[in-house]
Amino acid sequence: MSLLTVSGLTQGFAEKTLYEDANFVLNKEDHMGVTGQNGVGKSTLIKILTGEIFPDEGSVKWQNKLSVGYLDQYAKLTPGLTMRDFLKTAFDQLYQDEARLNQLYIDYSESGDESLLTKAGRLQTYLEENNFYDLDTEIDRVASGLGLAELGFDRDVSQLSGGQRSKLILAKLLLEQPQVLVLDEPTNYLDVGHIDWLVDYLNDFTGAFIVVSHDYDFLGRITNCIIDIDFGTITRYTGTLKQAMRQKEANRQTYMKAYANQQRQIAKTEAYIRKNKAGTRAKSARSRQKQLDRMEVLTPPQNGKKAKFDFPYVETASNLLLQTQDLVIGYDQALVKEAFNFSVGNGEKVAITGFNGIGKTILLKTLLGQIPPIYGGFDLSATAKLAYFKQDLTWPNQNMTPLQYLESEFDQKKPKELRQALARMGLTAQLVMSPLKELSGGEQEKVKLAKMQFEPANLLFLDEPTNHLDNETKDSLRKSIVNFPGGVIIVSHEQDFFRGDWVDKVVDIEAMNN
């Protein structure tokens, strides 16, 4: 029996159909990946599967009494709670059982009732069988694997950054060990070493899981089946990600030919009807109209327009745009043992690497002048002009549309220019006029990248610009960075994004801390 059966699933967004009459199953041995371009409805599907939203049509049936764990990025973290205390909540029931056990021993000492001792023995055995006395070791293992231990287990959860918060919630979910894991972009805030750890964890996971990720290198290492969202439906493929993508491309070619043939036939039939709806062939025209009405029209291809980036460049006569001088970063104390001494020349592409929380974003903010150095400093060329991509998806008002947001940022620009910039990002006219809160993570990132098209610079600071983006968009972004004539400092946890030899320098903060 399948763990999950999805039947006749239909879901729309405004005037757009995400999927229609879609069907798939999750079996107990499935390590399932979810793929598709930005905006096709991957995160919406996860919300439907977890009951956060109801589908327009169709059914979602989980096996009875199945424990399903969902990576909820918006879970509440109570201020005053330490990281260790939060992780312990994964085992609330066992800790309650321990409290009951202790009370039984107290009651026995007061009453001498042997039945209490018998109950205590059974409870003691249950705790031992569930590895209760090894919980601290397991918490340490998972927290270390995801890079949380370095932060200190006594840190207040309210002091965590967005990325650290996401990792903490993921760690709690893994500690709970549900029978099925449902993960939406779990690698967004993980660095290379932590992704490797998560790959090993998921490959050893005895249950089933469903994972949405734009990191195809990650998906390729953990999945044995894929569900892909395209052409308004959901297709299940068995096998590796590469096998699935090859089969998808073959299916796409077949579908596109069938769609084109059908469109030609429809156009030909409609022309006949228009020409003959009155006259001697009117009866024949009505007959053909009935045929059209009964025809099962193939879903038009999704918006396949690729994003085209063109970061505007400001000329500079300086060969050296930035030079650090024994720079030590941090808030109240130094975050790394060694000082930074590196430079960025005009045309140079510099990658900043290291595990999450080690200080990559703080380094960028220090170089931007937002945080003062602990010690040392840096020199910017007098003609350096900076543009900054922040990794968080926060907006002044989530009810604003992308067009309204750009209008608020660039009130001197004509709406037509702003629309064109959004269109170059691959955003449809419908999305341009939809509230930002209704856009997918990838679509929101494209709005931020559209904003940068109006910020001329010769030195780009890009902090995790690949989060949420599909592969085609990441390829376009990579090409635009390579072709940008100025200097670039980029932070990205995706190793695959740095493939090739286009990176001139790597500043490994992790190595500086050893």
NUZATI-193974 format. One record per residue (C-alpha): residue number from 1; x, y, z. Coordinates in pm, 1 decimal. Layout:
<rs>
<NUM,<X,Y,Z>>
...
</rs>
This chain:
<rs>
<1,<0.0,0.0,0.0>>
<2,<128.8,346.4,-87.3>>
<3,<211.3,592.4,189.7>>
<4,<54.6,873.4,-12.9>>
<5,<-190.4,870.4,-301.1>>
<6,<-266.9,1190.1,-493.6>>
<7,<-562.2,1162.7,-733.0>>
<8,<-718.0,1410.1,-975.2>>
<9,<-524.5,1701.8,-827.3>>
<10,<-616.0,2035.2,-983.9>>
<11,<-485.9,2367.9,-858.6>>
<12,<-496.0,2714.9,-1009.7>>
<13,<-342.3,3049.9,-929.7>>
<14,<-540.4,3352.2,-1050.3>>
<15,<-596.0,3268.9,-1420.1>>
<16,<-308.5,3020.8,-1436.2>>
<17,<-354.4,2645.0,-1398.0>>
<18,<-62.9,2493.5,-1207.3>>
<19,<-171.2,2132.2,-1256.7>>
<20,<-486.0,1962.6,-1375.4>>
<21,<-604.5,1609.1,-1296.6>>
<22,<-257.4,1514.3,-1169.0>>
<23,<-191.9,1174.9,-1009.6>>
<24,<107.4,1020.6,-832.9>>
<25,<196.8,798.7,-537.0>>
<26,<467.3,788.5,-271.6>>
<27,<579.8,440.0,-176.3>>
<28,<760.1,345.1,143.3>>
<29,<1094.4,302.0,-34.8>>
<30,<1072.6,631.0,-228.9>>
<31,<1331.4,904.0,-193.4>>
<32,<1142.9,1150.0,-410.7>>
<33,<1260.4,1478.1,-558.8>>
<34,<1029.6,1750.7,-692.0>>
<35,<1149.9,1947.0,-994.6>>
<36,<1019.5,2218.5,-1224.1>>
<37,<1083.7,2577.2,-1323.8>>
<38,<1020.7,2872.8,-1093.1>>
<39,<650.7,2938.2,-1047.4>>
<40,<510.8,2601.5,-1164.6>>
<41,<374.5,2522.6,-817.6>>
<42,<633.5,2313.0,-631.1>>
<43,<593.8,2489.7,-296.8>>
<44,<217.1,2503.3,-350.9>>
<45,<220.3,2124.7,-392.2>>
<46,<404.4,2086.5,-60.9>>
<47,<143.4,2306.7,109.4>>
<48,<-132.2,2089.8,-35.5>>
<49,<36.4,1767.4,76.9>>
<50,<83.1,1900.5,431.7>>
<51,<-273.3,2030.7,453.4>>
<52,<-174.6,2396.6,471.6>>
<53,<-401.0,2471.2,175.4>>
<54,<-683.3,2273.9,14.9>>
<55,<-669.1,2183.2,-354.3>>
<56,<-925.1,2318.3,-596.3>>
<57,<-1007.7,1959.8,-691.4>>
<58,<-879.5,1609.3,-622.4>>
<59,<-776.4,1414.2,-314.3>>
<60,<-462.5,1373.7,-104.4>>
<61,<-469.2,1056.9,105.7>>
<62,<-196.6,966.2,354.1>>
<63,<-178.9,620.9,507.0>>
<64,<-354.4,607.0,844.5>>
<65,<-146.3,680.6,1156.3>>
<66,<153.5,781.7,946.1>>
<67,<389.3,1034.0,1104.9>>
<68,<479.8,1303.9,852.0>>
<69,<743.8,1565.2,933.6>>
<70,<737.0,1896.1,746.5>>
<71,<1018.7,2149.4,733.0>>
<72,<825.2,2457.4,842.8>>
<73,<1048.9,2761.1,795.4>>
<74,<798.7,2971.1,992.0>>
<75,<779.3,2760.3,1307.1>>
<76,<762.4,2969.8,1623.9>>
<77,<1080.5,3006.4,1825.9>>
<78,<1010.3,3130.2,2178.1>>
<79,<1251.0,3403.8,2297.4>>
<80,<1441.1,3293.5,2606.2>>
<81,<1463.1,2933.3,2484.3>>
<82,<1814.2,2805.1,2422.9>>
<83,<1907.2,2610.5,2111.8>>
<84,<1951.6,2290.5,2313.5>>
<85,<1614.8,2335.2,2485.6>>
<86,<1447.9,2384.3,2147.3>>
<87,<1610.0,2070.8,2004.7>>
<88,<1499.5,1875.5,2310.5>>
<89,<1137.2,1951.2,2221.7>>
<90,<1177.4,1689.3,1948.6>>
<91,<1160.8,1434.5,2232.0>>
<92,<890.4,1595.3,2446.4>>
<93,<703.2,1269.2,2497.3>>
<94,<1013.0,1084.3,2617.8>>
<95,<1097.6,1361.6,2864.0>>
<96,<739.6,1347.6,2992.3>>
<97,<780.7,971.8,3034.5>>
<98,<1101.1,1032.3,3232.3>>
<99,<911.9,1270.9,3462.3>>
<100,<644.5,1002.8,3513.8>>
<101,<917.6,748.6,3592.4>>
<102,<1072.7,974.6,3855.4>>
<103,<732.6,1036.8,4011.7>>
<104,<665.4,662.0,4028.0>>
<105,<988.7,612.4,4223.9>>
<106,<895.3,896.9,4458.0>>
<107,<548.7,749.7,4513.0>>
<108,<698.0,404.2,4575.7>>
<109,<940.1,540.5,4834.2>>
<110,<646.4,690.7,5022.3>>
<111,<394.6,405.1,4990.6>>
<112,<597.9,90.1,4930.4>>
<113,<336.8,-15.5,4672.2>>
<114,<505.6,-288.5,4461.8>>
<115,<273.6,-223.0,4165.4>>
<116,<432.1,120.6,4129.2>>
<117,<771.8,-43.2,4101.3>>
<118,<638.8,-274.9,3830.0>>
<119,<506.3,23.0,3632.0>>
<120,<837.6,200.1,3676.2>>
<121,<1023.2,-102.8,3542.2>>
<122,<810.0,-112.6,3228.3>>
<123,<858.6,259.2,3174.1>>
<124,<1233.7,226.4,3231.7>>
<125,<1251.6,-46.8,2966.1>>
<126,<1052.8,168.2,2721.9>>
<127,<1292.2,461.9,2768.0>>
<128,<1595.2,239.7,2716.0>>
<129,<1445.0,83.2,2400.6>>
<130,<1391.1,433.0,2261.8>>
<131,<1752.1,534.9,2336.0>>
<132,<1642.6,800.5,2584.1>>
<133,<1977.2,805.4,2761.2>>
<134,<2159.9,873.2,2434.3>>
<135,<1946.1,1172.3,2333.2>>
<136,<2212.2,1431.5,2416.4>>
<137,<2459.0,1242.8,2197.9>>
<138,<2208.2,1234.4,1910.3>>
<139,<2132.9,1605.0,1950.5>>
<140,<2506.0,1680.1,1937.3>>
<141,<2546.9,1463.3,1625.0>>
<142,<2271.5,1629.2,1424.8>>
<143,<2353.6,1980.4,1544.2>>
<144,<2719.7,1934.5,1454.7>>
<145,<2631.7,1791.3,1115.1>>
<146,<2426.1,2099.0,1026.8>>
<147,<2677.9,2347.2,1167.1>>
<148,<2480.0,2449.7,1475.2>>
<149,<2718.1,2330.5,1745.6>>
<150,<2966.6,2606.3,1658.2>>
<151,<2705.6,2865.6,1756.9>>
<152,<2683.4,2737.2,2114.7>>
<153,<2392.7,2535.8,2250.9>>
<154,<2318.2,2802.3,2513.0>>
<155,<2246.4,3071.6,2253.6>>
<156,<1898.0,3222.3,2272.7>>
<157,<1694.9,3121.1,1967.1>>
<158,<1580.3,3483.2,1925.5>>
<159,<1941.9,3581.0,1848.9>>
<160,<1971.2,3353.4,1545.8>>
<161,<1992.6,3479.3,1188.8>>
<162,<1737.9,3364.0,932.5>>
<163,<1973.2,3095.3,800.4>>
<164,<2066.1,2972.2,1148.3>>
<165,<1699.4,2961.6,1241.4>>
<166,<1617.5,2748.4,937.0>>
<167,<1895.4,2503.8,1022.2>>
<168,<1773.4,2474.8,1380.9>>
<169,<1419.9,2390.2,1262.7>>
<170,<1562.4,2133.3,1019.0>>
<171,<1770.4,1976.1,1297.1>>
<172,<1462.0,1938.7,1520.0>>
<173,<1269.4,1776.9,1235.5>>
<174,<1546.7,1522.7,1170.6>>
<175,<1568.1,1442.2,1541.7>>
<176,<1194.2,1366.0,1546.3>>
<177,<1253.2,1089.1,1289.0>>
<178,<904.9,1080.5,1132.7>>
<179,<816.8,801.7,891.4>>
<180,<800.6,1053.0,604.6>>
<181,<1002.2,1373.7,563.4>>
<182,<869.5,1661.5,353.7>>
<183,<1144.1,1916.3,285.5>>
<184,<1111.8,2239.5,85.7>>
<185,<1452.8,2376.3,-20.1>>
<186,<1645.5,2229.3,278.1>>
<187,<1988.4,2332.8,143.3>>
<188,<1918.5,2705.2,105.9>>
<189,<2114.4,2795.3,417.5>>
<190,<2357.6,2504.3,423.3>>
<191,<2717.3,2513.2,313.1>>
<192,<2906.7,2242.2,129.1>>
<193,<3010.6,2037.7,433.1>>
<194,<2665.1,2048.6,586.2>>
<195,<2501.6,1952.8,255.6>>
<196,<2734.2,1651.1,239.4>>
<197,<2624.8,1554.2,591.0>>
<198,<2256.6,1592.2,497.3>>
<199,<2311.5,1378.3,185.3>>
<200,<2452.1,1097.2,401.8>>
<201,<2167.8,1135.8,651.8>>
<202,<1896.2,1116.0,385.9>>
<203,<2060.4,824.6,207.3>>
<204,<2061.5,634.9,539.0>>
<205,<1705.9,741.2,624.4>>
<206,<1486.9,433.3,653.2>>
<207,<1162.8,614.8,579.2>>
<208,<1040.6,790.6,265.7>>
<209,<1087.2,1155.8,182.9>>
<210,<975.5,1424.6,-60.3>>
<211,<1227.7,1701.4,-129.4>>
<212,<1185.7,2019.9,-331.4>>
<213,<1521.2,2162.8,-433.9>>
<214,<1669.8,2372.2,-712.0>>
<215,<2011.4,2229.1,-624.4>>
<216,<2019.4,1950.0,-881.9>>
<217,<2357.9,1826.2,-761.9>>
<218,<2199.8,1767.3,-420.2>>
<219,<1886.5,1606.3,-565.7>>
<220,<2093.0,1379.9,-787.2>>
<221,<2272.3,1239.7,-482.7>>
<222,<1966.4,1155.7,-270.9>>
<223,<1674.3,1056.8,-496.6>>
<224,<1553.2,733.9,-656.3>>
<225,<1243.8,886.2,-817.1>>
<226,<1131.7,1227.6,-940.1>>
<227,<800.7,1403.8,-983.8>>
<228,<830.3,1687.3,-1233.5>>
<229,<579.5,1968.3,-1279.8>>
<230,<543.8,2084.0,-1639.3>>
<231,<269.8,2141.9,-1898.8>>
<232,<11.8,2176.1,-1622.5>>
<233,<57.0,1823.5,-1491.0>>
<234,<277.3,1617.1,-1260.7>>
<235,<480.7,1332.7,-1409.5>>
<236,<649.4,1064.4,-1201.3>>
<237,<983.0,918.3,-1312.7>>
<238,<1161.8,622.8,-1155.8>>
<239,<1539.6,621.0,-1148.9>>
<240,<1812.0,881.1,-1115.4>>
<241,<1765.5,1252.6,-1169.9>>
<242,<1968.6,1236.4,-1492.2>>
<243,<1748.3,955.9,-1624.8>>
<244,<1438.3,1156.3,-1529.7>>
<245,<1562.1,1470.5,-1706.1>>
<246,<1646.6,1273.8,-2022.5>>
<247,<1299.8,1117.7,-2025.4>>
<248,<1141.7,1455.0,-1952.0>>
<249,<1314.7,1613.0,-2250.0>>
<250,<1197.1,1329.6,-2475.5>>
<251,<842.5,1369.2,-2341.8>>
<252,<862.4,1746.2,-2390.5>>
<253,<960.2,1710.7,-2755.4>>
<254,<672.6,1467.7,-2815.2>>
<255,<427.8,1695.3,-2634.2>>
<256,<540.6,2008.9,-2819.7>>
<257,<486.3,1835.7,-3155.3>>
<258,<141.2,1715.3,-3049.5>>
<259,<51.6,2061.6,-2916.6>>
<260,<167.8,2233.3,-3237.0>>
<261,<-25.4,1984.9,-3453.4>>
<262,<-339.2,2033.3,-3246.2>>
<263,<-309.9,2413.6,-3260.9>>
<264,<-279.9,2398.8,-3639.8>>
<265,<-584.2,2173.2,-3658.8>>
<266,<-783.3,2405.8,-3429.6>>
<267,<-687.1,2711.2,-3635.5>>
<268,<-781.8,2534.9,-3958.2>>
<269,<-1116.4,2422.3,-3815.4>>
<270,<-1197.4,2767.9,-3674.9>>
<271,<-1118.3,2925.6,-4011.7>>
<272,<-1357.1,2680.5,-4181.5>>
<273,<-1629.7,2760.7,-3927.8>>
<274,<-1591.1,3137.6,-3973.0>>
<275,<-1604.6,3103.1,-4350.4>>
<276,<-1903.5,2869.2,-4362.1>>
<277,<-2115.5,2948.2,-4055.8>>
<278,<-2370.6,3099.5,-4290.9>>
<279,<-2459.3,2954.2,-4628.6>>
<280,<-2483.3,2612.4,-4787.1>>
<281,<-2215.8,2460.8,-4557.3>>
<282,<-2357.6,2597.8,-4230.5>>
<283,<-2458.4,2250.7,-4113.6>>
<284,<-2103.4,2125.3,-4170.8>>
<285,<-1966.3,2427.0,-3983.0>>
<286,<-2192.1,2353.8,-3683.4>>
<287,<-2077.8,1992.5,-3686.8>>
<288,<-1714.5,2099.8,-3676.0>>
<289,<-1790.6,2343.6,-3393.0>>
<290,<-1929.1,2052.9,-3190.6>>
<291,<-1609.2,1858.6,-3262.5>>
<292,<-1405.9,2151.6,-3132.4>>
<293,<-1619.1,2178.5,-2820.4>>
<294,<-1560.0,1808.8,-2744.4>>
<295,<-1187.2,1824.7,-2814.4>>
<296,<-954.6,1777.0,-2515.5>>
<297,<-727.8,2074.6,-2575.1>>
<298,<-366.1,2026.0,-2468.0>>
<299,<-237.6,2266.0,-2202.3>>
<300,<-26.3,2545.7,-2350.6>>
<301,<344.5,2528.8,-2258.0>>
<302,<431.1,2711.6,-1937.8>>
<303,<602.8,3045.8,-1966.8>>
<304,<937.9,2924.9,-2095.0>>
<305,<1098.8,3262.6,-2133.6>>
<306,<1449.4,3252.3,-1993.9>>
<307,<1569.9,3524.1,-1762.1>>
<308,<1819.1,3760.5,-1922.6>>
<309,<2043.7,3951.5,-1685.7>>
<310,<2240.3,4255.6,-1777.3>>
<311,<2401.9,4419.9,-1477.2>>
<312,<2464.7,4782.4,-1583.3>>
<313,<2832.0,4878.9,-1566.7>>
<314,<2987.6,5208.1,-1461.2>>
<315,<3326.5,5281.7,-1616.5>>
<316,<3623.8,5310.0,-1384.1>>
<317,<3988.2,5384.0,-1450.7>>
<318,<4091.7,5190.6,-1138.9>>
<319,<4245.4,4848.7,-1179.6>>
<320,<4206.6,4787.3,-804.6>>
<321,<3852.4,4835.7,-672.3>>
<322,<3890.7,4705.1,-315.6>>
<323,<4180.3,4615.9,-84.7>>
<324,<4144.7,4487.0,272.8>>
<325,<4415.9,4562.4,527.4>>
<326,<4436.5,4326.5,826.8>>
<327,<4056.1,4340.8,839.7>>
<328,<3895.3,4169.4,1140.2>>
<329,<3515.5,4138.8,1133.8>>
<330,<3249.4,4075.4,1395.8>>
<331,<3001.3,4247.2,1621.2>>
<332,<3138.3,4254.0,1975.7>>
<333,<3428.6,4017.8,1910.2>>
<334,<3624.7,3875.4,1619.9>>
<335,<3452.5,3600.8,1420.8>>
<336,<3769.3,3460.3,1261.6>>
<337,<4120.8,3399.3,1389.7>>
<338,<4300.0,3545.8,1089.2>>
<339,<4261.6,3893.5,944.7>>
<340,<4142.1,3941.5,587.6>>
<341,<4399.4,4056.0,335.4>>
<342,<4263.8,4025.6,-16.4>>
<343,<4185.3,4250.4,-308.8>>
<344,<3928.7,4272.4,-587.5>>
<345,<4049.5,4402.6,-920.6>>
<346,<3832.5,4538.6,-1197.3>>
<347,<3697.4,4235.4,-1382.8>>
<348,<3787.9,3990.1,-1103.5>>
<349,<3536.3,3742.3,-968.3>>
<350,<3592.6,3652.6,-600.7>>
<351,<3404.0,3372.0,-422.0>>
<352,<3354.4,3379.7,-43.5>>
<353,<3314.6,3032.0,106.8>>
<354,<3277.9,2878.0,452.9>>
<355,<3002.1,2721.1,660.3>>
<356,<2684.5,2911.0,741.9>>
<357,<2721.9,3149.6,1035.1>>
<358,<3098.1,3179.6,1004.6>>
<359,<3075.1,3539.8,885.5>>
<360,<3033.2,3556.2,506.8>>
<361,<2740.4,3799.0,519.1>>
<362,<2905.7,3999.1,798.6>>
<363,<3213.2,4036.9,577.3>>
<364,<2997.3,4175.7,296.9>>
<365,<2816.3,4412.9,533.1>>
<366,<3149.7,4532.7,672.8>>
<367,<3280.6,4606.0,323.6>>
<368,<2955.1,4789.7,251.7>>
<369,<3008.1,5007.8,558.6>>
<370,<2703.9,4872.4,741.1>>
<371,<2907.2,4716.5,1026.0>>
<372,<3229.5,4870.0,1165.4>>
<373,<3542.0,4648.9,1164.4>>
<374,<3675.3,4509.7,1491.3>>
<375,<4024.8,4596.1,1369.6>>
<376,<4198.2,4696.3,1049.0>>
<377,<4012.6,4828.8,750.3>>
<378,<3975.6,4837.7,374.9>>
<379,<4015.5,5081.3,89.5>>
<380,<3764.7,5132.9,-188.3>>
<381,<3862.5,5295.9,-512.8>>
<382,<3738.2,5653.6,-539.7>>
<383,<3549.3,5552.9,-851.6>>
<384,<3407.6,5228.8,-709.5>>
<385,<3030.4,5207.7,-746.1>>
<386,<2865.0,4925.0,-549.5>>
<387,<2544.7,4722.7,-594.9>>
<388,<2429.4,4470.7,-333.2>>
<389,<2204.3,4163.6,-355.9>>
<390,<2077.0,4060.1,-10.2>>
<391,<1979.5,3698.1,39.3>>
<392,<1666.6,3752.3,249.9>>
<393,<1323.5,3780.3,90.5>>
<394,<1190.7,4075.2,290.3>>
<395,<981.2,4355.0,143.5>>
<396,<856.1,4694.5,264.9>>
<397,<504.7,4569.0,196.5>>
<398,<428.1,4213.4,85.6>>
<399,<96.5,4326.0,-62.1>>
<400,<277.8,4539.4,-320.1>>
<401,<308.4,4403.0,-670.5>>
<402,<655.0,4371.5,-830.5>>
<403,<573.7,4672.5,-1046.9>>
<404,<465.3,4881.6,-746.7>>
<405,<781.6,4782.9,-562.7>>
<406,<1006.5,4896.3,-847.7>>
<407,<802.9,5215.5,-886.6>>
<408,<862.9,5292.1,-518.0>>
<409,<1237.4,5235.3,-563.2>>
<410,<1274.8,5421.7,-894.2>>
<411,<1007.1,5688.7,-911.1>>
<412,<1183.7,5859.5,-1203.2>>
<413,<1155.6,5552.9,-1423.8>>
<414,<865.4,5501.2,-1659.6>>
<415,<636.9,5203.7,-1585.4>>
<416,<716.7,5065.6,-1930.9>>
<417,<1090.5,5043.7,-1843.7>>
<418,<1013.3,4869.8,-1514.8>>
<419,<778.0,4622.7,-1683.1>>
<420,<1042.0,4544.2,-1943.6>>
<421,<1300.1,4474.4,-1671.5>>
<422,<1061.1,4236.5,-1497.0>>
<423,<977.5,4069.0,-1828.0>>
<424,<1349.5,4012.1,-1893.6>>
<425,<1356.7,3818.9,-1567.3>>
<426,<1095.8,3582.2,-1714.8>>
<427,<805.4,3720.5,-1508.7>>
<428,<470.3,3721.7,-1687.5>>
<429,<237.5,4022.1,-1702.5>>
<430,<12.0,3842.7,-1455.5>>
<431,<292.8,3794.2,-1202.6>>
<432,<403.0,4156.0,-1240.7>>
<433,<58.2,4261.6,-1113.9>>
<434,<28.7,3997.2,-837.6>>
<435,<111.5,4065.4,-469.5>>
<436,<470.9,3978.3,-380.3>>
<437,<349.7,3743.9,-106.3>>
<438,<180.8,3526.2,-369.7>>
<439,<498.5,3479.4,-574.6>>
<440,<723.3,3177.2,-530.6>>
<441,<1067.4,3219.3,-374.8>>
<442,<1230.8,3205.7,-718.0>>
<443,<992.7,3465.7,-858.7>>
<444,<1062.1,3697.0,-566.4>>
<445,<1436.2,3660.0,-623.8>>
<446,<1383.0,3759.1,-986.5>>
<447,<1214.4,4080.6,-868.8>>
<448,<1522.8,4160.4,-659.9>>
<449,<1747.7,4086.5,-956.1>>
<450,<1527.4,4309.0,-1174.3>>
<451,<1591.9,4591.2,-926.7>>
<452,<1965.7,4551.3,-982.6>>
<453,<1913.1,4618.6,-1353.3>>
<454,<1862.6,4984.1,-1253.6>>
<455,<2164.2,5007.6,-1023.2>>
<456,<2474.7,5082.4,-1232.7>>
<457,<2791.1,4958.1,-1062.8>>
<458,<3142.6,4833.8,-1118.6>>
<459,<3157.4,4620.3,-803.2>>
<460,<2878.5,4369.8,-727.3>>
<461,<2817.5,4213.0,-386.1>>
<462,<2600.9,3901.4,-432.4>>
<463,<2493.9,3717.2,-116.2>>
<464,<2345.8,3374.8,-202.9>>
<465,<2179.2,3492.3,-525.9>>
<466,<2104.5,3133.1,-636.7>>
<467,<1862.3,3045.0,-355.0>>
<468,<1524.5,2942.0,-499.7>>
<469,<1633.0,2982.6,-864.9>>
<470,<1579.1,2703.9,-1117.3>>
<471,<1869.1,2567.5,-1320.7>>
<472,<1800.6,2768.8,-1636.2>>
<473,<1789.0,3093.4,-1439.2>>
<474,<2108.3,3005.2,-1253.4>>
<475,<2282.5,2942.0,-1585.0>>
<476,<2172.9,3284.2,-1710.6>>
<477,<2287.1,3446.6,-1386.1>>
<478,<2627.1,3276.9,-1407.0>>
<479,<2678.4,3399.7,-1763.3>>
<480,<2586.3,3755.4,-1667.0>>
<481,<2836.1,3752.0,-1379.2>>
<482,<3110.0,3616.7,-1603.1>>
<483,<3035.6,3881.7,-1866.4>>
<484,<3012.6,4170.2,-1618.1>>
<485,<3315.3,4394.3,-1686.5>>
<486,<3358.1,4498.0,-1321.6>>
<487,<3449.8,4316.3,-1001.7>>
<488,<3221.5,4068.7,-826.6>>
<489,<3221.9,3929.2,-472.5>>
<490,<2982.2,3634.7,-452.0>>
<491,<2866.0,3407.0,-173.0>>
<492,<2696.9,3081.0,-274.1>>
<493,<2670.1,2744.9,-100.4>>
<494,<2614.7,2568.3,-434.0>>
<495,<2936.1,2409.6,-555.1>>
<496,<2782.6,2344.5,-893.9>>
<497,<2730.3,2717.4,-948.1>>
<498,<3108.0,2767.5,-945.9>>
<499,<3174.6,2500.8,-1207.2>>
<500,<3423.9,2602.3,-1471.5>>
<501,<3719.1,2831.0,-1416.9>>
<502,<3544.8,3169.5,-1406.9>>
<503,<3622.1,3236.5,-1038.2>>
<504,<3954.9,3419.7,-1005.4>>
<505,<3995.0,3403.5,-626.4>>
<506,<3844.6,3209.8,-337.1>>
<507,<3840.3,3350.0,17.7>>
<508,<3781.4,3045.5,241.0>>
<509,<3675.4,3182.9,580.6>>
<510,<3657.2,2832.9,725.8>>
<511,<4025.8,2773.2,650.7>>
<512,<4110.0,3104.6,820.3>>
<513,<3942.9,2982.7,1138.3>>
<514,<4142.7,2660.6,1176.7>>
</rs>
